[in-house]
C-alpha cells in the first residue's frame, strides 16, 4: 500500500474548504453549522461546518494543524481507519456541540475535530510508546480545561474574526478519546482473532 494514501481524504477536505473560503458567501451560509437550520432538518451541516472558515487565516491554521497531524501520524492507522476516524470525528464533534452547547448558534472550522483526531491518534498503540503519548494527551486535556473554565480573551479571535468556540475543542477531545479507545480495542480484538 502507498504511504500517501491516508492523505488523500485530508487533502481533498483541505482543498474543498479552501474553495469555500474564496467562494460566494451563500455557500458558507448554506454549509456552516446553524442551530435553527439543523432544527429544520439541515443535518448535513454536522459535517460541512468543518469545511467552512471565517477567513484565510482561520483556514490556514486548520490546514497547518491537519498537515502536522498527517505528517506525524501517517503510519499510525490504516487508510480506511484514517478516513473513518476523520468522518466520525467531524460529525460527532458538531453533534455534541448541538446537544450540549445550546448557547452556540453557529459554528465554522475544524479545530474541534482536529483536537479529537490528535487525541485519537495519541491513544493508538503504535505511537511512540505510552508514556509520551499520555503526557501529550494530558497537556491537550489541560489546555482544553483551561480554555473552558477560564474563558480568557483569545488573541486568535482578532485574526480569525470570530469568537473561538472552545466548546468544540472540549467536545473534540472527548470524542477523540472515546473513538481512540474504541478503535484501539477493535484493533486489539482483530489482531487477537487473526492469530
C-alpha positions, -999 to +999 in steps of 0.1 A: +000+000+000+012+035-008+022+055+023+005+087+010-030+071+006-042+082+041-036+118+030-060+118+000-091+125+021-075+152+043-060+167+011-094+168-006-111+183+025-084+210+027-088+218-010-126+219-008-126+240+023-101+264+006-126+267-023-153+276+002-132+304+016-130+321-019-164+310-030-196+330-027-209+339+008-241+319+000-220+287+001-208+294+036-243+303+048-257+271+034-230+248+048-220+263+082-235+249+114-266+269+122-287+256+151-320+268+136-313+253+102-304+220+118-337+221+137-354+224+104-336+193+091-303+205+076-283+176+091-255+178+065-243+208+085-230+184+111-203+175+086-200+205+063-195+231+091-159+217+094-152+228+058-163+264+063-139+290+077-143+326+087-113+338+066-080+327+050-061+329+083-087+306+100-084+282+071-046+283+072-044+275+109-067+245+104-047+234+073-014+236+092-029+216+121-043+189+097-010+187+079+010+184+111-012+156+123-009+138+090+028+142+089+034+130+125+009+101+124+007+089+089+018+054+098-004+051+129-036+040+112-046+021+080-060+042+053-096+031+060-091+038+097-079+073+089-109+080+067-135+066+091-119+085+120-119+118+102-155+115+092-167+103+126-148+130+145-160+157+121-196+147+126-196+137+163-179+169+174-206+191+160-234+168+171-220+171+207-220+209+204-255+208+191-267+187+221-247+202+249-239+238+240-274+253+234-259+288+235-238+281+204-259+292+175-234+290+146-200+273+141-174+270+114-140+254+113-124+220+120-103+228+151-126+207+174-124+177+151-086+181+148-083+181+186-103+149+185-082+134+158-050+142+177-063+126+209-075+095+190-041+090+174-022+095+207-042+067+221-033+044+193-010+016+204+015+023+176+025+058+185+059+064+203+051+044+233+025+050+260+043+075+284+050+102+258+015+098+242-001+101+276+020+131+285+010+149+253-027+139+259-026+153+294-012+186+280-041+188+255-067+180+282-052+207+305-053+232+276-090+224+269-099+226+306-081+259+309-100+273+279-133+260+292-130+272+328-112+304+325-126+318+292-098+343+288-096+366+259-081+347+230-057+366+207-067+343+178-101+359+177-087+391+162-070+371+134-099+347+125-125+374+130-149+352+151-151+340+187-131+308+193-156+281+201-138+265+230-167+240+234-156+225+200-122+218+214-137+202+246-161+180+226-133+172+201-111+159+229-139+139+245-150+123+211-113+117+201-106+099+234-137+078+232-131+070+195-094+063+201-102+038+229-129+021+207-105+020+177-077+006+198-100-021+213-112-030+179-077-034+165-066-055+195-097-077+191-090-080+154-053-088+160-061-114+186-085-133+163-061-131+134-036-154+153 
